[in-house]
Amino acid sequence: MKASADDACALLKALANPHRLMIVCTLIEGEQSVGALAQLLGVRETLASQHLGLLRRDGLVAARRDGQTIYYALQSGRARALVETLSNQFCAVADRAPS
């Protein structure tokens, strides 16, 4: 039970930063380059790369290189399931909010 709790805490810690959470949310839709992710987040590529490095270290994303471009894809099924649940709870609520 402790090992499972430790795994859950590690996943939650990895997603506890808004930039990393938005990166994982974006990668649910499919693979993206560092530049595209940085542009979507409105941050510099160096900052996006730092967050992607942490996510890769924790096993949530995988990287592949095509020439000089690095692409990232979501690798963790647990991260996908958690972010989909968060999206259903928070994005659906935002969509239903009166305008």
C-alpha positions as CSV (number, residue, x, y, z in Angstrom):
1,M,0.0,0.0,0.0
2,K,2.8,2.4,0.8
3,A,4.5,1.8,-2.6
4,S,1.2,2.6,-4.3
5,A,0.8,5.8,-2.2
6,D,4.4,6.8,-3.1
7,D,3.7,6.2,-6.8
8,A,0.5,8.3,-6.6
9,C,2.3,11.1,-4.8
10,A,5.1,11.1,-7.4
11,L,2.6,11.5,-10.2
12,L,0.7,14.2,-8.4
13,K,3.9,16.1,-7.7
14,A,5.0,15.9,-11.4
15,L,1.6,17.4,-12.4
16,A,1.4,20.0,-9.6
17,N,3.0,22.7,-11.7
18,P,0.5,24.5,-14.1
19,H,3.0,24.4,-17.0
20,R,3.6,20.7,-16.6
21,L,-0.1,20.0,-16.3
22,M,-0.9,22.0,-19.4
23,I,1.9,20.2,-21.3
24,V,0.4,16.8,-20.4
25,C,-3.1,18.1,-21.2
26,T,-1.8,19.1,-24.7
27,L,0.0,15.8,-25.2
28,I,-3.2,13.9,-24.7
29,E,-4.1,15.1,-28.2
30,G,-0.8,13.7,-29.6
31,E,2.8,14.3,-30.1
32,Q,4.1,17.9,-30.2
33,S,7.5,19.6,-30.7
34,V,9.1,21.7,-27.9
35,G,8.6,24.8,-30.0
36,A,4.9,24.1,-30.5
37,L,4.4,23.4,-26.8
38,A,6.2,26.6,-25.8
39,Q,4.0,28.6,-28.2
40,L,0.8,27.0,-26.9
41,L,1.9,27.8,-23.3
42,G,3.2,31.2,-24.1
43,V,6.6,30.5,-22.6
44,R,10.2,30.4,-23.9
45,E,11.4,27.1,-25.4
46,T,14.0,26.8,-22.6
47,L,11.3,26.9,-19.9
48,A,9.2,24.3,-21.8
49,S,12.3,22.1,-22.2
50,Q,13.0,22.3,-18.5
51,H,9.5,21.1,-17.7
52,L,9.6,18.4,-20.4
53,G,12.9,17.2,-18.9
54,L,11.3,16.8,-15.5
55,L,8.3,15.0,-17.0
56,R,10.6,12.7,-19.0
57,R,12.7,12.0,-15.9
58,D,9.5,10.9,-14.1
59,G,8.5,8.7,-17.0
60,L,5.4,10.7,-18.0
61,V,6.6,11.6,-21.5
62,A,8.9,10.2,-24.1
63,A,11.0,12.1,-26.6
64,R,12.2,11.5,-30.1
65,R,14.4,13.5,-32.3
66,D,13.8,14.3,-36.0
67,G,16.8,16.3,-37.2
68,Q,17.1,19.3,-34.9
69,T,13.5,19.1,-33.6
70,I,12.6,17.1,-30.5
71,Y,9.0,15.8,-30.3
72,Y,7.4,14.7,-27.1
73,A,4.5,12.2,-26.5
74,L,2.6,11.2,-23.5
75,Q,4.0,7.9,-22.2
76,S,2.2,7.3,-18.9
77,G,-1.2,5.7,-19.0
78,R,-1.8,6.8,-15.4
79,A,-1.0,10.4,-16.2
80,R,-3.4,10.3,-19.2
81,A,-6.2,8.8,-17.0
82,L,-5.6,11.4,-14.3
83,V,-5.5,14.4,-16.6
84,E,-8.6,13.1,-18.5
85,T,-10.4,13.0,-15.2
86,L,-9.3,16.5,-14.2
87,S,-10.4,17.7,-17.6
88,N,-13.8,16.2,-17.2
89,Q,-14.2,17.8,-13.8
90,F,-12.7,21.2,-14.4
91,C,-13.1,21.9,-18.2
92,A,-16.6,20.5,-18.3
93,V,-17.6,22.8,-15.3
94,A,-16.0,25.8,-17.1
95,D,-18.0,24.9,-20.3
96,R,-21.2,24.8,-18.3
97,A,-20.6,28.1,-16.5
98,P,-23.1,30.8,-17.5
99,S,-21.6,33.5,-19.7
